[in-house]
Amino acid sequence: MNCQSFEEILTELARARPYNQMPDQTPDQTMQPNLHESAVVHLDECTECAVKLQDGRSLSNRLEEMAREMKSMTAPASVEEQLRKAFRLTLSRPVLSAAPAIDGQRSEIRSRWSRWAVAAAAVLLIVLGITGLRLRAGRQSQPESPRAETGGAQPALKELPSTVEVGKNRLPSKPNKKLTVSVKRKNLYSRTTHRFNRNNNTSQPATTETTTGIANDTASEVATQFMPLAYAGPINLQDGGQLVRVELPRSAMLSMGLPVNMDRYGERVKADVLLGADGLARAIRFVQ
Amino acid sequence: MKAQTDLSDSELLQSMLAGDEEALAALYRRRQRGVYRFAFQMCGSKTVAEDVTQEVFMVLIREGHTFDDSRGSLNAFLIGVARNHVLRRLRRERFYVAMEEDSESDVKKKETLPTTAGPLDDLTRTERIESVRRAVLALPERYREAVVLCDLEEMSYVEAAEILGCAIGTVRSRLHRGRALLIKKLRPAHEEETAPATTKSARCFA
């Protein structure tokens, strides 16, 4: 016997289970009756296998000790009581004998319903997915539309100066008509302005004047709407403000959620940044 | 007429399904220990073991008619159901860290147990059993169930294979590997430290 064949019967040797009593179906049916003797002979020759057998026997002893300790373990009496109660409940309902048939019918109905539900959910998902894809494709194929919209609905915003200073002294007291148009527009900037106006009526002319003044200056440019920057609070231009023209990489448009032409990704784009009196950027718009 | 204790499992089950509550009680008293012990040894929690035992017998009450004695013994059927419940619980609760369950009653019981040997021997023995229990619980599920069934519940390979739903050879190999892992886990720390050193020096001299 070599170490490999010894290893195969090590568990049985360590557990002191005679292999000639093992069931016929086991792979051990091919074992020779004198296997134990040859194992003993091998143990005299191989100290490594002897150590393994010793470890195995020690483990068997410890497991037996644990099994003896747990022999007396039983479930608490409350379990039996609850089972008896449940059994009585089951008996009180005349379903014990009819249970298989009813259960079978229920499970059949349930499985049929679940199949239909899965199919309906799959169809719904496909429809939603296609709709979403179409909408997305539609948006991507019309990159000019926001500009056109901006130009059409807010022609005054087309024109921009290179830098505009907004101070307390320069703010007009009356709101301009064009301002009303820009405030009514449903964009983020307008909403911010609205909120601000509700809180503080005096600030409305300032916002208006800023956008109107800028609009009057430039005629050849197309601009997006002002987009408030995420960290900024409500815009208060009563204390003064500044509009600064900057050049940014096109990736900045991407970060604001605007579509970017990947062919012109490396180019730079002009933008107007609205700075508050504290010097913090409050809003941005992109200009072409 | 036969007494409840003389009846076989199948006969008791038939009586139970016919509405005999005492048959259920007899069957429960006969088989609950094995189910409870198996559940406890597999998950190490008395609460879970109780729940599993109850669920197993509830299954027997509800679906006892599905048992076919030509396919195996009722004990194997019950342990098989218990195994499914335990594995489900283990998978559901694998994200939680188990807390030590040592109720006051257990502590009192330990304190009042009659001691044949000295208190130090008792303490050593308890520690030894506890270390084995922990090592068994740390085994991967497939090896743990083989060790629990064959070594702790002292079942034959055939019975274990019936419960686990696999070939006898698979049970043997799982038991072999499980025992090898247990030996490794239970080996004293100082032995583990010395073992690599021996190998290293052997390599150096070679």
Interface residues (C-beta under 8 A of the other chain):
Chain A: L10 T11 A14 R15 M22 P23 Q25 T26 P27 D55 G56 L59 S60 R62 L63 E64 E65 M66 A67 E69 M70 M73 T74 A75 P76 V79 E80 Q82 L83 R84 A86 F87 R88 T90 L91 L96 A99 P100
Chain B: M16 L17 G19 E21 L24 A25 Y28 R29 Q32 R33 V35 Y36 R37 F40 Q41 A49 E50 T53 Q54 F57 M58 I61 R62 E63 H65 T66 R125 R128 I129 V132 R133 V136 V147 C150 D151 L152 E153 E154 S156 Y157 V158 I168 G169 R172 L175 H176 R179 L182 I183 L186 R187
